[in-house]
Amino acid sequence: MTDLTKTIIERGDLAHLALFMWASGASALLVWSLKEMAQVNRHFNDFVREIAALNQLFRKED
């Protein structure tokens, strides 16, 4: 056990430790979700750009 964890347990601040762990986990999950959403958005933009290029190609042939 780390010294910080021992100190918190000895002082009886387990609720604070649990709250800190929950907040850290929630924050990490939020950061991960935002990164994933940004990546999906980039892929979707690439897809839309390719569809637009394909539409232009078909319009030129008419």
Backbone bond lengths (Angstrom), bond angles and torsions (degrees), N, CA, C in turn:
res aa  C-N    CA-C-N  psi(-1)  N-CA   C-N-CA  omega(-1)  CA-C   N-CA-C  phi
1 M - - - 1.449 - - 1.523 109.60 -
2 T 1.305 115.51 143.63 1.458 118.47 178.11 1.522 109.91 -76.28
3 D 1.297 115.16 161.46 1.471 119.84 179.93 1.519 111.75 -62.71
4 L 1.318 116.93 -37.39 1.459 120.23 179.87 1.528 110.68 -63.48
5 T 1.326 116.45 -44.91 1.465 120.39 179.39 1.522 110.62 -64.15
6 K 1.333 117.41 -42.34 1.472 120.66 178.17 1.516 111.05 -60.16
7 T 1.324 116.64 -44.69 1.466 120.92 -179.21 1.523 110.58 -62.15
8 I 1.310 116.62 -43.45 1.474 120.17 -179.54 1.519 110.46 -64.83
9 I 1.328 117.66 -43.10 1.467 120.76 179.78 1.523 111.13 -65.72
10 E 1.332 117.09 -41.50 1.460 120.68 -179.76 1.523 111.68 -64.97
11 R 1.313 117.14 -34.32 1.468 120.37 -179.08 1.518 111.46 -82.91
12 G 1.306 118.35 -8.76 1.450 121.07 178.02 1.521 113.59 82.63
13 D 1.319 117.14 22.47 1.460 121.16 -178.89 1.526 111.37 -97.40
14 L 1.311 116.49 44.84 1.460 119.73 -179.55 1.527 111.61 -65.52
15 A 1.306 116.53 -32.82 1.469 119.42 178.57 1.523 110.51 -63.80
16 H 1.330 116.18 -39.85 1.460 119.18 178.19 1.533 110.96 -66.59
17 L 1.308 116.53 -39.04 1.463 120.13 177.74 1.519 110.50 -64.85
18 A 1.320 116.92 -43.44 1.463 120.55 179.04 1.532 110.50 -64.20
19 L 1.316 117.99 -41.49 1.461 121.68 178.37 1.524 110.89 -64.27
20 F 1.321 116.56 -41.55 1.463 120.18 178.24 1.526 110.84 -63.79
21 M 1.321 117.21 -42.63 1.464 120.64 179.57 1.528 110.45 -64.56
22 W 1.336 117.27 -41.81 1.459 120.99 178.31 1.533 110.90 -63.09
23 A 1.327 116.54 -45.94 1.464 120.76 -179.28 1.526 110.94 -64.39
24 S 1.310 117.19 -39.50 1.465 120.50 178.13 1.519 110.87 -64.46
25 G 1.305 116.40 -44.30 1.460 120.40 178.67 1.517 112.21 -63.90
26 A 1.327 116.59 -42.73 1.462 120.74 179.41 1.526 110.94 -64.95
27 S 1.312 116.66 -40.03 1.465 120.15 179.17 1.525 111.04 -66.82
28 A 1.317 116.51 -42.03 1.465 120.20 178.34 1.530 110.60 -63.43
29 L 1.317 116.46 -40.50 1.464 120.15 178.15 1.531 110.96 -64.81
30 L 1.310 117.59 -38.82 1.461 121.23 177.78 1.524 111.08 -63.65
31 V 1.315 117.19 -45.62 1.468 120.65 179.13 1.519 110.06 -62.17
32 W 1.315 117.53 -43.98 1.467 121.06 179.02 1.534 110.78 -62.08
33 S 1.332 117.00 -43.14 1.470 120.92 179.97 1.524 111.20 -62.77
34 L 1.322 116.73 -42.92 1.459 119.62 -179.97 1.528 111.55 -64.86
35 K 1.328 116.72 -38.29 1.462 119.61 176.80 1.524 110.77 -64.55
36 E 1.319 117.32 -42.02 1.461 121.43 179.13 1.524 110.79 -64.99
37 M 1.325 116.92 -41.45 1.459 119.95 179.57 1.527 111.22 -64.91
38 A 1.317 117.21 -38.06 1.469 120.44 178.08 1.524 110.08 -65.00
39 Q 1.321 117.24 -40.40 1.457 120.69 178.84 1.531 111.19 -65.66
40 V 1.320 117.34 -42.69 1.465 121.07 178.24 1.523 109.88 -63.49
41 N 1.324 116.89 -39.90 1.459 120.85 178.89 1.532 111.02 -62.24
42 R 1.339 117.29 -41.02 1.462 120.31 177.33 1.519 111.28 -62.97
43 H 1.333 117.12 -42.24 1.468 120.48 178.88 1.526 110.96 -64.91
44 F 1.314 116.88 -39.97 1.456 120.23 179.06 1.531 110.62 -65.62
45 N 1.337 116.80 -40.65 1.460 120.10 177.22 1.529 110.99 -62.01
46 D 1.321 117.19 -40.24 1.467 120.74 176.47 1.521 110.56 -62.02
47 F 1.311 116.96 -41.78 1.461 122.04 179.72 1.533 110.61 -62.63
48 V 1.332 116.77 -46.69 1.456 120.88 -179.62 1.528 110.33 -64.14
49 R 1.328 117.30 -39.49 1.459 121.49 178.34 1.538 110.61 -62.27
50 E 1.323 116.98 -41.49 1.464 120.51 178.66 1.532 111.43 -66.56
51 I 1.316 116.99 -40.15 1.468 120.52 177.34 1.526 110.03 -63.13
52 A 1.332 117.78 -41.25 1.464 121.42 178.48 1.526 110.39 -63.33
53 A 1.329 117.00 -40.97 1.465 120.16 178.19 1.524 110.63 -65.05
54 L 1.310 117.55 -39.57 1.460 121.82 177.92 1.530 110.98 -65.19
55 N 1.316 117.29 -40.63 1.464 121.25 176.79 1.529 111.16 -62.28
56 Q 1.328 116.40 -42.24 1.462 119.56 177.69 1.523 110.82 -63.10
57 L 1.302 117.83 -39.70 1.464 122.31 179.19 1.520 110.40 -61.96
58 F 1.326 117.80 -43.46 1.466 120.78 -179.96 1.535 111.79 -70.53
59 R 1.335 117.54 -33.37 1.471 120.47 179.31 1.531 110.53 -68.98
60 K 1.339 118.07 -34.65 1.465 120.78 -179.29 1.509 111.64 -67.83
61 E 1.327 118.06 -29.12 1.451 121.21 -178.38 1.515 112.19 -75.22
62 D 1.323 118.53 -22.42 1.477 121.29 -177.89 1.478 112.57 -71.56
